[in-house]
Amino acid sequence: MQWSTPKRNEAASVKTEPLRLPRRIDGAASIGIFAPSGAVDSTALARSVAHFESLGHRVVVAPQVNSRWRYFAGTDEERIAAFHALLADSSIDILMAARGGYGWTRLLSRLDFAALAASDQVIVGFSDMTAFSLAALAEARRLSFAGPLAAIDFGNGNVSPFMERHFWSLLSSSEHALDPVDCRHGYAAQTIEGPIWGSNLSLLAHLIGTAYFPNIEDGILFVEELAEEPYAVERLFYQLYHAGVLDKQKALILADFDDCLPPASGARYPYSMAEVTETLRQLLPYPVLTGLPFGHIHEKVTIPLGGRARIHINHAGYRLDFSQYNL
């Protein structure tokens, strides 16, 4: 099937409409796996398929997933066509990316936002999927999920019970509460409510100033990153701050910043993530919380991007509740 590049005005009519929600997943599901970014490890992919099937789910793997072109799992045309084909198949309940890396940025101008807005399928992934999820919110008013990747999280040979419990529980219910998070913060006890959004910090900064960056006001922004030095992490946050994004939020939650460490050589001051957090708490007039179990880690939660969230803050930490994220 040939897919033409959607004209930008095709999505204009949906930008101001109510948030479009996916279906609820109750019991066995049909899972479509696609690879919009880096090339996929075939062994890990096979393990993920076997795991899903052992749970009673049906799995459809886009033929393109095993393709190779440069860094990517196939050419841009192959990758976006595979996604559109799964999107057009209403018998598929969940569309899950096989892995992250880099690739969605190359596909955004080719994405059929009208078809995306019309679909009620669950779409899930994280890392490079941040680019898709932000664009889906901005251009199609479409909720997606920041959550596990098929080959990475379900095909690693050691599936996390914590990750799986939160994933399936959230998708099968209309409300979901995360386990309490320990966090030393110094803020007064309070409850904050708003739309939750965000994920990978580099991609958030990368999309500022484009049509693919959603205008979220009074939101709860959560952020994660991988393998950036703390000073570079802080610089990315200042990009959000100078662009006026942070001023519009009610809370900032720092998830996992795996391998975000100062250089080991000692050639310069070892700026730390603790100092980044301190800077953000001095800069922003609302709570900056830490410790959310999400990101490039084994045990991660799933978060509805665009859904309603409520943070309950007490002296020991906080708890997150989600609602209004499915039909």
C-alpha positions as a LaTeX table, in Angstrom:
\begin{tabular}{lrrr}
\hline
Residue & $x$ (\AA) & $y$ (\AA) & $z$ (\AA) \\
\hline
Met1 & 0.00 & 0.00 & 0.00 \\
Gln2 & 1.34 & 3.47 & $-0.92$ \\
Trp3 & 1.08 & 6.24 & 1.64 \\
Ser4 & 1.40 & 9.85 & 0.61 \\
Thr5 & 2.71 & 12.47 & 2.96 \\
Pro6 & $-0.28$ & 14.01 & 4.79 \\
Lys7 & $-0.81$ & 17.71 & 4.20 \\
Arg8 & $-0.31$ & 19.74 & 7.35 \\
Asn9 & $-3.89$ & 21.09 & 7.27 \\
Glu10 & $-5.34$ & 17.57 & 7.45 \\
Ala11 & $-4.77$ & 17.60 & 11.20 \\
Ala12 & $-5.70$ & 21.23 & 11.80 \\
Ser13 & $-9.36$ & 20.48 & 12.39 \\
Val14 & $-8.64$ & 18.09 & 15.26 \\
Lys15 & $-6.16$ & 20.22 & 17.23 \\
Thr16 & $-8.81$ & 21.92 & 19.35 \\
Glu17 & $-11.12$ & 18.94 & 19.78 \\
Pro18 & $-11.36$ & 16.84 & 22.97 \\
Leu19 & $-8.56$ & 14.41 & 23.70 \\
Arg20 & $-8.95$ & 11.19 & 21.72 \\
Leu21 & $-8.71$ & 8.12 & 23.92 \\
Pro22 & $-7.81$ & 4.50 & 23.11 \\
Arg23 & $-9.88$ & 1.41 & 23.89 \\
Arg24 & $-9.59$ & $-0.41$ & 27.20 \\
Ile25 & $-7.79$ & $-3.76$ & 27.07 \\
Asp26 & $-9.68$ & $-6.44$ & 28.95 \\
Gly27 & $-8.27$ & $-9.96$ & 28.67 \\
Ala28 & $-6.44$ & $-11.44$ & 25.69 \\
Ala29 & $-5.39$ & $-8.84$ & 23.14 \\
Ser30 & $-4.05$ & $-8.62$ & 19.62 \\
Ile31 & $-0.62$ & $-6.98$ & 19.70 \\
Gly32 & 0.98 & $-5.44$ & 16.62 \\
Ile33 & 4.74 & $-4.93$ & 16.84 \\
Phe34 & 6.43 & $-2.31$ & 14.66 \\
Ala35 & 9.93 & $-0.84$ & 14.51 \\
Pro36 & 10.00 & 2.90 & 13.74 \\
Ser37 & 13.56 & 3.49 & 14.89 \\
Gly38 & 16.72 & 1.40 & 15.24 \\
Ala39 & 17.33 & $-2.08$ & 13.85 \\
Val40 & 15.86 & $-4.82$ & 16.03 \\
Asp41 & 17.57 & $-7.80$ & 17.65 \\
Ser42 & 15.75 & $-10.79$ & 16.13 \\
Thr43 & 16.39 & $-13.03$ & 19.15 \\
Ala44 & 14.92 & $-10.52$ & 21.58 \\
Leu45 & 11.97 & $-9.97$ & 19.25 \\
Ala46 & 11.27 & $-13.71$ & 19.10 \\
Arg47 & 11.39 & $-13.92$ & 22.90 \\
Ser48 & 8.87 & $-11.10$ & 23.20 \\
Val49 & 6.48 & $-12.80$ & 20.77 \\
Ala50 & 6.77 & $-16.08$ & 22.68 \\
His51 & 6.15 & $-14.28$ & 25.97 \\
Phe52 & 3.01 & $-12.54$ & 24.70 \\
Glu53 & 1.68 & $-15.75$ & 23.20 \\
Ser54 & 2.31 & $-17.61$ & 26.47 \\
Leu55 & $-0.05$ & $-15.11$ & 28.11 \\
Gly56 & $-2.75$ & $-15.85$ & 25.55 \\
His57 & $-2.28$ & $-12.82$ & 23.31 \\
Arg58 & $-2.21$ & $-12.84$ & 19.51 \\
Val59 & 0.86 & $-11.21$ & 17.99 \\
Val60 & 1.22 & $-9.60$ & 14.57 \\
Val61 & 4.77 & $-8.57$ & 13.67 \\
Ala62 & 5.08 & $-6.06$ & 10.84 \\
Pro63 & 7.24 & $-7.70$ & 8.12 \\
Gln64 & 9.43 & $-4.60$ & 8.08 \\
Val65 & 10.61 & $-5.18$ & 11.66 \\
Asn66 & 13.47 & $-7.42$ & 10.54 \\
Ser67 & 14.62 & $-5.04$ & 7.80 \\
Arg68 & 17.92 & $-3.18$ & 7.88 \\
Trp69 & 18.86 & 0.13 & 6.29 \\
Arg70 & 21.75 & 2.11 & 7.69 \\
Tyr71 & 21.05 & 2.44 & 11.44 \\
Phe72 & 17.33 & 1.85 & 10.99 \\
Ala73 & 14.86 & $-1.04$ & 10.84 \\
Gly74 & 14.23 & $-0.40$ & 7.16 \\
Thr75 & 13.95 & 2.72 & 5.05 \\
Asp76 & 11.78 & 5.63 & 6.13 \\
Glu77 & 9.14 & 4.55 & 3.61 \\
Glu78 & 9.14 & 0.96 & 4.92 \\
Arg79 & 8.92 & 1.99 & 8.56 \\
Ile80 & 6.06 & 4.46 & 8.22 \\
Ala81 & 4.14 & 2.12 & 5.88 \\
Ala82 & 4.41 & $-0.68$ & 8.45 \\
Phe83 & 3.05 & 1.59 & 11.18 \\
His84 & 0.18 & 2.78 & 8.97 \\
Ala85 & $-0.72$ & $-0.80$ & 8.03 \\
Leu86 & $-1.06$ & $-1.80$ & 11.69 \\
Leu87 & $-2.94$ & 1.41 & 12.43 \\
Ala88 & $-5.44$ & 0.57 & 9.67 \\
Asp89 & $-6.12$ & $-2.90$ & 11.10 \\
Ser90 & $-8.88$ & $-2.38$ & 13.68 \\
Ser91 & $-8.55$ & $-5.99$ & 14.87 \\
Ile92 & $-5.23$ & $-5.05$ & 16.49 \\
Asp93 & $-5.70$ & $-3.72$ & 20.02 \\
Ile94 & $-2.15$ & $-2.66$ & 20.93 \\
Leu95 & 0.56 & $-1.17$ & 18.73 \\
Met96 & 3.91 & $-1.59$ & 20.49 \\
Ala97 & 7.29 & $-0.38$ & 19.27 \\
Ala98 & 9.99 & $-3.04$ & 19.26 \\
Arg99 & 12.73 & $-0.68$ & 20.43 \\
Gly100 & 13.78 & 2.96 & 20.53 \\
Gly101 & 16.98 & 4.62 & 19.39 \\
Tyr102 & 16.48 & 7.16 & 16.62 \\
Gly103 & 14.06 & 7.30 & 13.72 \\
Trp104 & 10.67 & 8.84 & 14.53 \\
Thr105 & 11.93 & 12.36 & 13.82 \\
Arg106 & 12.46 & 11.32 & 10.20 \\
Leu107 & 8.86 & 10.05 & 9.97 \\
Leu108 & 6.76 & 12.78 & 11.58 \\
Ser109 & 6.06 & 14.69 & 8.37 \\
Arg110 & 4.85 & 11.42 & 6.80 \\
Leu111 & 2.53 & 10.45 & 9.64 \\
Asp112 & $-1.18$ & 10.27 & 8.77 \\
Phe113 & $-2.58$ & 12.27 & 11.68 \\
Ala114 & $-6.16$ & 11.95 & 10.44 \\
Ala115 & $-5.91$ & 8.14 & 10.57 \\
Leu116 & $-4.24$ & 8.39 & 13.95 \\
Ala117 & $-7.05$ & 10.56 & 15.30 \\
Ala118 & $-9.65$ & 8.08 & 14.03 \\
Ser119 & $-8.02$ & 5.06 & 15.64 \\
Asp120 & $-8.80$ & 3.85 & 19.17 \\
Gln121 & $-5.87$ & 1.44 & 19.44 \\
Val122 & $-3.44$ & 1.53 & 22.35 \\
Ile123 & $-0.04$ & 2.80 & 21.17 \\
Val124 & 2.88 & 2.29 & 23.52 \\
Gly125 & 6.63 & 2.78 & 23.78 \\
Phe126 & 9.18 & 5.20 & 25.17 \\
Ser127 & 12.57 & 6.74 & 24.42 \\
Asp128 & 12.43 & 7.64 & 20.69 \\
Met129 & 8.65 & 7.10 & 20.82 \\
Thr130 & 8.53 & 10.42 & 22.69 \\
Ala131 & 8.67 & 12.18 & 19.32 \\
Phe132 & 5.61 & 10.28 & 18.13 \\
Ser133 & 3.68 & 10.76 & 21.39 \\
Leu134 & 4.25 & 14.52 & 21.48 \\
Ala135 & 3.28 & 14.87 & 17.83 \\
Ala136 & 0.17 & 12.74 & 18.42 \\
Leu137 & $-0.92$ & 15.10 & 21.20 \\
Ala138 & $-0.10$ & 18.23 & 19.22 \\
Glu139 & $-1.45$ & 17.29 & 15.80 \\
Ala140 & $-4.18$ & 14.71 & 16.48 \\
Arg141 & $-5.19$ & 15.30 & 20.12 \\
Arg142 & $-4.38$ & 11.59 & 20.54 \\
Leu143 & $-3.40$ & 9.94 & 23.83 \\
Ser144 & $-0.65$ & 7.30 & 23.77 \\
Phe145 & 1.30 & 5.51 & 26.49 \\
Ala146 & 4.88 & 5.93 & 27.65 \\
Gly147 & 5.67 & 2.35 & 28.52 \\
Pro148 & 7.56 & $-0.81$ & 27.66 \\
Leu149 & 9.08 & $-1.77$ & 24.33 \\
Ala150 & 8.49 & $-5.24$ & 22.90 \\
Ala151 & 12.05 & $-6.47$ & 22.26 \\
Ile152 & 13.68 & $-4.44$ & 25.03 \\
Asp153 & 11.30 & $-5.03$ & 27.94 \\
Phe154 & 9.36 & $-8.18$ & 26.99 \\
Gly155 & 12.15 & $-9.88$ & 25.05 \\
Asn156 & 15.13 & $-9.48$ & 27.35 \\
Gly157 & 14.78 & $-12.94$ & 28.89 \\
Asn158 & 14.00 & $-11.48$ & 32.30 \\
Val159 & 10.64 & $-9.73$ & 32.13 \\
Ser160 & 10.07 & $-7.51$ & 35.16 \\
Pro161 & 6.98 & $-8.52$ & 37.19 \\
Phe162 & 6.78 & $-4.91$ & 38.43 \\
Met163 & 6.74 & $-3.54$ & 34.88 \\
Glu164 & 4.23 & $-6.10$ & 33.69 \\
Arg165 & 1.91 & $-5.64$ & 36.66 \\
His166 & 1.64 & $-1.89$ & 36.11 \\
Phe167 & 1.34 & $-2.23$ & 32.33 \\
Trp168 & $-1.56$ & $-4.69$ & 32.17 \\
Ser169 & $-3.32$ & $-3.28$ & 35.23 \\
Leu170 & $-3.37$ & 0.23 & 33.79 \\
Leu171 & $-4.59$ & $-0.86$ & 30.35 \\
Ser172 & $-7.41$ & $-2.97$ & 31.79 \\
Ser173 & $-8.84$ & $-0.32$ & 34.14 \\
Ser174 & $-10.14$ & 3.23 & 33.93 \\
Glu175 & $-8.05$ & 4.42 & 36.89 \\
His176 & $-4.63$ & 3.39 & 38.12 \\
Ala177 & $-2.47$ & 4.27 & 41.14 \\
Leu178 & 1.30 & 3.89 & 41.22 \\
Asp179 & 3.12 & 2.60 & 44.26 \\
Pro180 & 4.21 & 5.41 & 46.64 \\
Val181 & 7.59 & 6.93 & 45.74 \\
Asp182 & 10.11 & 7.84 & 48.41 \\
Cys183 & 11.40 & 11.35 & 47.78 \\
Arg184 & 13.14 & 13.90 & 50.01 \\
His185 & 11.75 & 17.21 & 48.81 \\
Gly186 & 10.94 & 19.76 & 51.53 \\
Tyr187 & 7.56 & 20.74 & 50.06 \\
Ala188 & 4.37 & 21.11 & 52.08 \\
Ala189 & 1.78 & 18.35 & 51.86 \\
Gln190 & $-0.47$ & 19.07 & 48.88 \\
Thr191 & $-2.36$ & 17.57 & 45.97 \\
Ile192 & $-1.68$ & 18.65 & 42.39 \\
Glu193 & $-3.83$ & 17.67 & 39.42 \\
Gly194 & $-3.38$ & 18.14 & 35.70 \\
Pro195 & $-2.63$ & 16.44 & 32.39 \\
Ile196 & 0.54 & 14.34 & 32.54 \\
Trp197 & 2.96 & 14.45 & 29.66 \\
Gly198 & 6.64 & 14.41 & 28.72 \\
Ser199 & 9.24 & 11.63 & 28.71 \\
Asn200 & 12.65 & 11.87 & 27.00 \\
Leu201 & 14.30 & 15.22 & 27.72 \\
Ser202 & 16.39 & 15.43 & 24.54 \\
Leu203 & 13.35 & 14.89 & 22.35 \\
Leu204 & 11.28 & 17.41 & 24.30 \\
Ala205 & 13.97 & 20.02 & 23.70 \\
His206 & 14.40 & 18.90 & 20.09 \\
Leu207 & 10.74 & 19.45 & 19.17 \\
Ile208 & 10.30 & 22.88 & 20.77 \\
Gly209 & 9.34 & 25.40 & 18.11 \\
Thr210 & 7.82 & 22.80 & 15.80 \\
Ala211 & 4.19 & 21.94 & 15.09 \\
Tyr212 & 4.84 & 18.62 & 16.81 \\
Phe213 & 5.27 & 20.13 & 20.27 \\
Pro214 & 2.00 & 20.19 & 22.27 \\
Asn215 & 0.93 & 23.29 & 24.14 \\
Ile216 & 0.23 & 21.84 & 27.60 \\
Glu217 & $-0.79$ & 24.29 & 30.32 \\
Asp218 & $-1.18$ & 23.51 & 34.05 \\
Gly219 & 0.37 & 20.12 & 33.38 \\
Ile220 & 2.50 & 17.62 & 35.24 \\
Leu221 & 5.69 & 17.16 & 33.23 \\
Phe222 & 7.75 & 14.01 & 33.76 \\
Val223 & 11.19 & 13.61 & 32.23 \\
Glu224 & 13.84 & 10.94 & 31.80 \\
Glu225 & 17.18 & 10.78 & 30.02 \\
Leu226 & 20.02 & 8.40 & 29.21 \\
Ala227 & 23.79 & 8.85 & 29.15 \\
Glu228 & 23.97 & 12.66 & 29.17 \\
Glu229 & 26.36 & 14.43 & 31.50 \\
Pro230 & 24.51 & 16.36 & 34.22 \\
Tyr231 & 25.60 & 19.77 & 32.93 \\
Ala232 & 24.09 & 18.84 & 29.52 \\
Val233 & 20.90 & 17.67 & 31.24 \\
Glu234 & 20.65 & 21.03 & 32.99 \\
Arg235 & 21.21 & 22.84 & 29.70 \\
Leu236 & 18.31 & 20.92 & 28.14 \\
Phe237 & 16.08 & 21.91 & 31.05 \\
Tyr238 & 17.09 & 25.54 & 30.53 \\
Gln239 & 15.96 & 25.19 & 26.91 \\
Leu240 & 12.50 & 24.23 & 28.18 \\
Tyr241 & 12.64 & 27.06 & 30.70 \\
His242 & 13.72 & 29.76 & 28.24 \\
Ala243 & 11.07 & 28.58 & 25.76 \\
Gly244 & 8.39 & 29.16 & 28.41 \\
Val245 & 7.43 & 25.49 & 28.70 \\
Leu246 & 8.31 & 25.04 & 32.37 \\
Asp247 & 6.49 & 28.22 & 33.38 \\
Lys248 & 3.18 & 26.68 & 32.24 \\
Gln249 & 3.38 & 23.56 & 34.42 \\
Lys250 & 2.19 & 22.74 & 37.94 \\
Ala251 & 4.85 & 20.16 & 38.77 \\
Leu252 & 8.01 & 18.57 & 37.37 \\
Ile253 & 8.81 & 14.93 & 38.05 \\
Leu254 & 12.31 & 13.62 & 37.39 \\
Ala255 & 12.21 & 9.95 & 36.45 \\
Asp256 & 15.34 & 7.88 & 35.84 \\
Phe257 & 18.50 & 9.49 & 34.50 \\
Asp258 & 20.46 & 6.33 & 33.81 \\
Asp259 & 24.19 & 6.82 & 33.27 \\
Cys260 & 23.83 & 10.61 & 33.56 \\
Leu261 & 27.10 & 10.98 & 35.42 \\
Pro262 & 30.03 & 13.41 & 35.44 \\
Pro263 & 33.14 & 12.21 & 33.59 \\
Ala264 & 35.33 & 9.81 & 35.56 \\
Ser265 & 38.56 & 11.49 & 34.51 \\
Gly266 & 38.25 & 14.36 & 36.98 \\
Ala267 & 39.37 & 16.84 & 34.32 \\
Arg268 & 36.63 & 19.24 & 35.30 \\
Tyr269 & 34.20 & 19.85 & 38.15 \\
Pro270 & 32.02 & 16.73 & 38.62 \\
Tyr271 & 28.64 & 18.41 & 38.20 \\
Ser272 & 26.00 & 15.99 & 39.50 \\
Met273 & 22.32 & 15.25 & 38.98 \\
Ala274 & 21.76 & 16.25 & 42.61 \\
Glu275 & 22.98 & 19.72 & 41.68 \\
Val276 & 20.73 & 19.77 & 38.63 \\
Thr277 & 17.77 & 18.96 & 40.90 \\
Glu278 & 18.81 & 21.71 & 43.31 \\
Thr279 & 19.00 & 24.20 & 40.43 \\
Leu280 & 15.52 & 23.25 & 39.20 \\
Arg281 & 14.05 & 23.58 & 42.69 \\
Gln282 & 15.48 & 27.08 & 42.98 \\
Leu283 & 14.33 & 28.01 & 39.48 \\
Leu284 & 10.75 & 26.76 & 39.55 \\
Pro285 & 7.90 & 27.90 & 41.83 \\
Tyr286 & 6.29 & 24.46 & 42.10 \\
Pro287 & 7.33 & 21.00 & 43.32 \\
Val288 & 10.23 & 19.28 & 41.57 \\
Leu289 & 10.03 & 15.63 & 42.58 \\
Thr290 & 12.42 & 12.75 & 41.96 \\
Gly291 & 12.48 & 8.97 & 41.89 \\
Leu292 & 9.69 & 8.10 & 39.44 \\
Pro293 & 10.42 & 4.54 & 38.21 \\
Phe294 & 10.36 & 5.26 & 34.51 \\
Gly295 & 12.98 & 5.44 & 31.79 \\
His296 & 15.81 & 3.27 & 30.52 \\
Ile297 & 15.50 & 0.90 & 33.45 \\
His298 & 14.30 & $-2.65$ & 33.98 \\
Glu299 & 11.43 & $-1.86$ & 36.36 \\
Lys300 & 9.32 & 0.87 & 34.82 \\
Val301 & 5.72 & 1.99 & 35.11 \\
Thr302 & 3.43 & 2.90 & 32.22 \\
Ile303 & 2.14 & 6.46 & 31.95 \\
Pro304 & $-0.80$ & 7.78 & 29.85 \\
Leu305 & 0.53 & 10.76 & 27.91 \\
Gly306 & $-2.25$ & 13.32 & 28.01 \\
Gly307 & $-4.28$ & 11.50 & 30.65 \\
Arg308 & $-5.29$ & 13.04 & 33.95 \\
Ala309 & $-2.87$ & 12.70 & 36.86 \\
Arg310 & $-3.05$ & 13.58 & 40.52 \\
Ile311 & 0.03 & 13.86 & 42.74 \\
His312 & $-0.45$ & 13.35 & 46.46 \\
Ile313 & 2.60 & 14.85 & 48.19 \\
Asn314 & 3.42 & 14.13 & 51.82 \\
His315 & 6.52 & 14.44 & 53.99 \\
Ala316 & 7.91 & 11.07 & 52.87 \\
Gly317 & 7.36 & 11.36 & 49.12 \\
Tyr318 & 4.41 & 11.20 & 46.76 \\
Arg319 & 1.91 & 8.99 & 44.96 \\
Leu320 & 0.61 & 9.33 & 41.40 \\
Asp321 & $-2.91$ & 8.42 & 40.29 \\
Phe322 & $-4.05$ & 8.30 & 36.65 \\
Ser323 & $-7.53$ & 8.65 & 35.14 \\
Gln324 & $-9.30$ & 9.68 & 31.91 \\
Tyr325 & $-6.94$ & 7.73 & 29.66 \\
Asn326 & $-9.16$ & 5.19 & 27.89 \\
Leu327 & $-12.68$ & 4.59 & 26.62 \\
\hline
\end{tabular}
